[in-house]
Amino acid sequence: MIALSEYGLLEKYMAFALIPILIAYQLGQYSERKFKNE
């Protein structure tokens, strides 16, 4: 039971940690493309 709740919390934390990483990655890809075109 405790392990399950800990796993659920870890899953939520991973989702919250991944969102900013994905956004930063998308911004990096976008700026890279923009600078290559100029």
C-alpha positions as CSV (number, residue, x, y, z in Angstrom):
1,M,0.0,0.0,0.0
2,I,2.7,2.5,1.0
3,A,4.8,1.4,-2.0
4,L,1.9,2.0,-4.3
5,S,1.2,5.5,-3.0
6,E,4.9,6.3,-3.3
7,Y,4.9,5.0,-6.9
8,G,1.9,7.2,-7.6
9,L,3.7,10.2,-6.1
10,L,6.8,9.4,-8.1
11,E,4.7,9.2,-11.3
12,K,3.1,12.6,-10.6
13,Y,6.5,14.1,-9.8
14,M,8.0,12.6,-13.1
15,A,5.1,14.2,-15.0
16,F,5.7,17.6,-13.4
17,A,9.5,17.2,-14.0
18,L,9.0,16.2,-17.6
19,I,6.7,19.1,-18.7
20,P,9.3,21.9,-18.3
21,I,12.0,19.6,-19.8
22,L,9.8,19.0,-22.9
23,I,9.0,22.8,-23.1
24,A,12.7,23.7,-22.9
25,Y,13.5,21.0,-25.5
26,Q,10.8,22.4,-27.9
27,L,12.1,26.0,-27.4
28,G,15.6,24.8,-28.1
29,Q,14.6,23.1,-31.3
30,Y,12.6,26.1,-32.4
31,S,15.4,28.6,-31.7
32,E,18.0,26.3,-33.3
33,R,15.9,26.2,-36.5
34,K,15.3,29.9,-36.5
35,F,19.0,30.7,-36.2
36,K,19.9,28.2,-38.9
37,N,17.5,29.9,-41.3
38,E,18.9,33.4,-40.8
